[in-house]
């Protein structure tokens, strides 16, 4: 497969165009990756509101009826509920890994077995997120590309 990149002026919209003989698994994977990098979430930190690129989010967690968005260097609070974010992010390589956590699979550097049929996801930020046993089958499907 050949690739070609053309720089354009800032006033023109960016466009990704794929020319292919058929829509193969490889093409679907490229499309899924591009879609996973698009979008923004809104969060609050230091009494200011921010737009957070989905591609910057490592994981999202609900604690004491509050929902937090974790990036590499900052934590934001959002008014959205975890189930709402799960629906918004389902096509963007995010996966529920516990009752209170959504994980960005694009930010996982390693997955290791832990106690009681759990797993631990090590993130590129150095943090670790527990994957409870109830969600392990979905994780395996997602990693195989079945999701």
Backbone as a ProteinNet text record, in pm:
[ID]
protein_1_A
[PRIMARY]
XXXXXXXXXXXXXXXXXXXXXXXXXXXXXXXXXXXXXXXXXXXXXXXXXXXXXXXXXXXXXXXXXXXXXXXXXXXXXXXXXXXXXXXXXXXXXXXXXXXXXXXXXXXXXXXXXXXXXXXXXXXXXXXXXXXXXXXXXXXXXXXXXXX
[TERTIARY]
84.6	0	89	63.4	138.1	71.8	149.1	92.4	140.8	55.4	90.1	35	117.2	75.3	93.1	-10.1	-5.5	-35.2	56.4	31.9	-64.6	-157.7	-256.1	-253.7	-317.7	-327.3	-418.5	-397.6	-475.4	-623.2	-657.8	-797.8	-877.6	-811.1	-878.7	-897.9	-1009	-1030	-939.5	-893.6	-811.7	-900.9	-844.3	-920.8	-830.9	-881.1	-812.3	-894.3	-832.7	-902.8	-829.2	-903.9	-844.3	-894.3	-802	-835.8	-796.5	-892.3	-861.8	-943.6	-894.1	-965	-1084.5	-1067.8	-1177.8	-1156	-1262.2	-1251.5	-1207.9	-1078.3	-1018.4	-1011.4	-967.9	-948.4	-845.4	-742.7	-639.6	-699.3	-784.1	-849.2	-942.1	-1018.3	-1106.6	-1026.5	-911.3	-825.2	-774.6	-737.9	-691.4	-803.8	-923.3	-1038.5	-1069.2	-1066.8	-1094.1	-990.5	-864.8	-759.2	-782	-812.1	-834.1	-953	-1061.6	-1179	-1148.2	-1061.2	-1028.3	-952	-892.7	-811.8	-891.7	-1018.2	-1098.8	-1189.3	-1226.3	-1325.3	-1265.7	-1354	-1313.5	-1415.5	-1367.8	-1452.7	-1435.9	-1532	-1524.1	-1501	-1404.6	-1374.2	-1337.2	-1338.9	-1308.5	-1188.6	-1098.7	-984.2	-949.6	-915.4	-878.2	-985.1	-1111.3	-1226.3	-1233.4	-1168.3	-1173.3	-1219.8	-1288.5	-1338.2	-1240.8	-1217.3	-1122.6	-1186.1	-1140.7	-1172.9	-1054.6	-1081.2	-975	-985.7	-878.7	-877.9	-891.6	-978.7	-999.1	-866.1	-781.8	-653.1	-558.7	-587.8	-505.2	-553.2	-670.7	-729.9	-670.7	-623	-571.1	-683.5	-759.6	-875	-971.6	-1091.3	-1197.3	-1249	-1268.3	-1306.5	-1416.4	-1510.1	-1613.3	-1582	-1581.4	-1554.7	-1651.7	-1726.9	-1820.4	-1913.6	-1975.1	-2070	-2009.9	-1878.7	-1811.3	-1732	-1720	-1647.7	-1524.9	-1410.1	-1282.5	-1219.1	-1158.3	-1087.7	-938.7	-862.8	-719.7	-640.5	-554.5	-460.5	-321.4	-219.2	-83.7	-44.5	-78.9	-31.7	-140.3	-267.5	-372.8	-497.9	-576.2	-704.2	-813.5	-918.3	-1030.7	-1156.8	-1247.8	-1378.1	-1476.8	-1567.5	-1669.6	-1807.2	-1905.6	-2042.8	-2109.3	-2050.5	-2110.4	-2092.3	-2188.8	-2183.8	-2099.2	-2047.6	-1961.2	-2032.5	-2159.3	-2231.8	-2252.3	-2265.8	-2278.5	-2147.5	-2037.6	-1906.5	-1876.2	-1917.3	-1896.9	-1965.7	-2085.6	-2159.3	-2091.1	-2046.5	-1979	-1848.1	-1775.8	-1639.9	-1629.7	-1741.8	-1735.8	-1667	-1672.1	-1605.6	-1463.6	-1416.4	-1286.8	-1183.9	-1197.5	-1102.9	-1099.7	-1214	-1228.9	-1309.3	-1276.3	-1341.6	-1365	-1482.8	-1507.7	-1427.8	-1348.2	-1264.3	-1298.5	-1389.8	-1442.8	-1573.3	-1641.3	-1768.8	-1752.8	-1634.5	-1614.4	-1508.5	-1459.1	-1347.5	-1363.8	-1335.1	-1321.8	-1175.1	-1120.8	-978.9	-959.1	-866.6	-829.1	-725.1	-763.4	-673.4	-550.5	-559.7	-445.7	-335.9	-364.6	-267.8	-209.6	-238.3	-191.1	-57.3	42.5	173.7	188.5	119.9	128.3	7.9	-26.1	-132.4	-73.9	-92.1	-32.8	-139.8	-128.5	-221.7	-199.8	-307.8	-301.1	-374.9	-398.5	-467	-615.4	-677	-821.9	-877.3	-807.5	-850.1	-861	-797.9	-793.2	-669.7	-667.4	-549.9	-517.1	-395.7	-354.1	-305.3	-357.8	-312.1	-210.4	-91.4	9.3	0.5	-10.4	-28.7	104	107.2	228.4	265.8	171.2	198.5	265.8	273.2	331	225.2	103.8	-3.9	-49.5	-118.3	-174.2	-323	-399.2	-543.9	-582.8	-665.9	-710.6	-825.9	-816.8	-923	-987.9	-1112.2	-1178.5	-1218.2	-1233	-1253.6	-1380.2	-1481.5	-1606.1	-1581.4	-1481.9	-1457.1	-1341.7	-1275.6	-1163.6	-1205.2	-1319.4	-1357.6	-1374.7	-1432.6	-1448.7	-1313	-1222.5	-1087	-1019.2	-1031	-968.8	-1026.4	-1157.9	-1222.1	-1169.4	-1160.3	-1114.6	-969.9	-886.9	-745.8	-728.9	-819.3	-815.2	-872.3	-941.9	-1003.9	-1143.7	-1204.8	-1340.2	-1447.2	-1406.9	-1507.1	-1532.9
-117.8	0	123.9	211.2	336.3	441.3	537	649.3	778.8	878.7	1010.2	1115.4	1213.3	1321.5	1453	1535.1	1665.3	1771.8	1866.7	1976.7	2074.8	2125.7	2220.9	2346.5	2451.3	2575.2	2554.9	2633.5	2621	2652.2	2729	2764.8	2653.1	2548.2	2434.3	2323.1	2249.8	2139.3	2021	1953.4	1834.3	1720.1	1632.7	1523.7	1401.9	1289	1163	1083.1	1046.7	974.1	843	734.9	603.5	548.7	511.3	447	300.2	210.1	68.8	-17	-138	-232	-292	-314.9	-364.6	-316.9	-318.3	-275.6	-396.2	-405.6	-518.5	-489.3	-589.3	-570.1	-460.6	-454.1	-352.1	-211.7	-194.2	-65.4	-31.2	-129	-106.5	-63.9	-125.3	-93	51.5	93.8	231.7	329.8	300.6	387	395.5	281.8	279.5	361.8	351.5	428.2	577.9	619.6	762.1	813.5	737.5	778.5	786.8	697.7	696.3	821.1	890.8	1008.6	1138.7	1130.8	1251	1277	1401.3	1437.6	1505.4	1564.9	1634.8	1610.9	1620.6	1614.6	1746.2	1778.8	1901.2	1864.9	1932	1907.7	2035.8	2030.2	2146	2114.6	2211.2	2201.7	2343.3	2359.8	2491.6	2596.7	2557.6	2645.2	2701.6	2635.5	2674.9	2557	2585.7	2480.1	2461.4	2334.2	2301.1	2205	2213.6	2114	2018.3	1890.2	1788.8	1698.1	1687.1	1597.9	1454.1	1378.3	1237.8	1162.3	1197.6	1129	1155.3	1257	1287.1	1215.1	1154.2	1090.8	951.5	923.9	792.1	703.7	757.5	683.4	779.6	729.6	808	725	791.8	717.9	792.3	717.3	775	739.4	841.5	823.9	912.9	855.5	931.9	1020	962.8	1031.5	1148.4	1149.6	1249	1173.1	1231.5	1166.4	1249	1180.4	1245.8	1193.3	1284.8	1251.8	1267.3	1160.4	1161.6	1170.7	1272.3	1284.4	1259.1	1276.4	1246.4	1330.8	1459.3	1549.4	1616.7	1592.5	1667	1582.4	1617.7	1551.3	1657	1624.4	1714.6	1648.3	1728.9	1678.1	1710	1617.4	1639.4	1616.7	1682	1665.9	1542.4	1488.8	1371.8	1247.7	1159.7	1033.3	934	833.7	735.1	661.9	626.4	554.3	642.5	774.2	864.7	870.9	880.8	883.9	751.6	642.1	510.2	504.3	556.6	557.2	646.8	763.4	857.3	798.4	726.9	682.2	537.7	469.3	326.9	300.5	393.2	376.1	431.7	475.3	542.2	464.4	332.3	242.5	261.9	301.3	306	184	129.2	8.2	18.4	-24.6	-30	-147.7	-120.8	-225.3	-253.3	-172.9	-198	-119.9	-138.4	-70.2	81.8	130.9	275.1	331.7	250.9	298.4	265.2	366.3	348.8	368.2	280.9	283	309.1	399.2	424.5	318.9	223	114.2	163.1	281.9	337.3	388	395.9	445.5	333.8	208.7	95	47.1	38.8	-10.5	-160.1	-211	-353.8	-394.6	-521.9	-579.2	-700.7	-704.9	-812.4	-879.7	-1011.1	-1079.3	-1031.8	-1026	-989.4	-1097.2	-1074.3	-1171.7	-1180.2	-1293.7	-1314.9	-1295.5	-1346	-1339.5	-1197.2	-1104.9	-967.1	-946.9	-833.1	-792.6	-648.9	-607.3	-469.4	-414.5	-297.7	-229.8	-124.6	-134.9	-33.3	67.7	195.1	299.6	367.3	434.1	505.1	615.5	658.3	760.8	701.4	566.7	500.3	455.8	506.5	465.9	324.4	264	130.9	134.5	64.2	57.9	-88.9	-118.4	-255.9	-289.7	-407.5	-459.1	-572.9	-554	-656.3	-775.1	-890.2	-1014.6	-1013.4	-940.3	-932.4	-874.9	-786.3	-717.5	-776.4	-877.9	-940.5	-999.4	-1069.2	-1122.7	-1013.2	-899.2	-787.7	-731.4	-726.5	-679	-770.4	-900.4	-995.6	-981.2	-963	-942.5	-816.5	-709	-580.7	-589.7	-660.2	-673.2	-760.5	-855.8	-939.5	-866.4	-756	-680.8	-727.1	-807.4	-857.3	-757.5	-649.8	-555.3	-446.3
0	0	0	-89.8	-96.8	-9.7	34.9	109.1	45.4	54.1	-0.1	95.4	127.9	216.2	141.5	144.8	80.2	184.6	202	295.1	231	311.8	261.7	348	300.7	377.1	497.4	601.6	724.8	705.4	602.3	581.5	514.7	468.3	405.7	508.9	501.3	597.5	564.9	671.9	651.9	605	520.5	462.3	450.8	493.8	474	374.1	264.4	158.9	134.4	129.5	108.2	-24.5	-110.5	-237.1	-223.3	-238.5	-219.9	-315.8	-342.1	-427.9	-356	-225.3	-143.3	-0.8	76.4	216.1	298.4	316.3	387.9	537.8	613.4	757.2	783.7	699.4	714.6	697.6	598.8	574.8	691.5	738.9	853.7	977.7	996	1109.2	1099.5	979.9	959.4	989.2	940.9	964.4	1114.3	1182.9	1327.1	1403	1360.8	1427.4	1408.9	1287.5	1260.4	1341.4	1344.9	1421.4	1570.6	1618.2	1761	1803.5	1709.8	1739.8	1731.1	1692	1672.5	1790.9	1809.6	1910.5	2032	2109.2	2230.5	2340.6	2462.4	2580.9	2656.1	2738.1	2817.5	2962.4	3022.8	3162.7	3234.7	3368	3450.7	3538.8	3547.9	3639	3682.5	3807	3860	3830.3	3843.2	3821.1	3678.8	3584.2	3443.8	3361.8	3251.8	3164.5	3048.2	3010.2	2904.3	2804	2680.7	2579.5	2576.7	2594.1	2603.1	2481.4	2405.6	2289.4	2338.5	2274.6	2311.7	2306.3	2212.6	2198.3	2316.1	2398.8	2516.4	2642.3	2636.7	2754.2	2774.8	2895.7	2930.1	2984.3	3080.4	3132.2	3198	3222.8	3286.3	3403.2	3517.1	3637.2	3713.5	3766.9	3853.7	3997.7	4082.5	4225.5	4302.1	4396.1	4479.8	4396	4295.1	4207	4129.8	4114.7	4031.5	3926.5	3808.2	3699.3	3664.9	3654.2	3629.5	3500.7	3425.8	3302.5	3331.3	3307.6	3336	3206	3197.8	3086.7	3144.3	3062.6	3110.5	3232.1	3229.1	3334.4	3416.7	3383.6	3450.9	3468.1	3569	3595.4	3585	3510.1	3490.3	3546.5	3594.4	3635.2	3523.9	3497.2	3396	3456.6	3399.7	3448	3388.4	3283.5	3218.5	3305	3296.2	3369.2	3291	3360.5	3297.3	3184	3204.2	3099.6	2975.5	2993.8	2879.4	2801.5	2873.6	2808.9	2739.6	2801	2740.3	2603.5	2595.5	2468.7	2364.8	2407.7	2317.9	2265.1	2350.5	2318.6	2269.1	2251.7	2217.6	2083.5	1990.4	1860.6	1861.3	1975	1983.3	2064.2	2067.8	2135.2	2286.7	2344.6	2489	2530.3	2645.1	2691.4	2841.8	2885.3	3029.5	3084.4	3188.5	3246.5	3392.9	3447.2	3580.7	3592.2	3700.9	3720.9	3713.3	3748.3	3757.5	3662.5	3567.1	3484.6	3336.7	3252.3	3107.3	3073.7	2991	2958.1	2809.3	2776.2	2637.3	2598.9	2516.1	2478.7	2402.3	2342.4	2269.5	2363.8	2491.5	2590.2	2676.5	2642.2	2720.4	2664.9	2752.3	2710	2736.7	2839	2871.3	2955.1	2944.4	3027.9	3097.4	3230.2	3309.4	3395.1	3413	3504.1	3647.7	3722.8	3864.1	3943.6	4069.8	4154.5	4123	4159.7	4149.3	4008.5	3908	3768	3714.9	3779.2	3732	3646.4	3577.2	3502.9	3541.7	3513.9	3534.9	3402.3	3364.2	3243.3	3285.3	3228	3253.1	3139.3	3174.3	3075.5	3041.1	2928.1	2886	2984.3	3067.1	3168.4	3291.5	3299	3414.4	3515.4	3503.1	3592.9	3561.1	3657.7	3638.1	3665.8	3584.1	3597.2	3611.8	3711.1	3735.3	3641	3580.1	3494.3	3573	3613.6	3694.7	3607.8	3672.3	3597.1	3512	3554.1	3476.5	3336.2	3323.7	3197.4	3117.1	3169.2	3098.6	2963.3	2952.2	2820.3	2713.5	2751.8	2656.9	2617.1	2713	2683.8	2582.3	2604	2511.5	2371.2	2361.7	2230.4	2164.2	2240.8	2186.6	2138.8	2213.6	2175.5	2051.2	2032.3	1913.9	1792.1	1817.1	1707.8	1677.9	1766.9	1746.7	1785.3	1848.4	1897.4	1797.8
[MASK]
+++++++++++++++++++++++++++++++++++++++++++++++++++++++++++++++++++++++++++++++++++++++++++++++++++++++++++++++++++++++++++++++++++++++++++++++++++

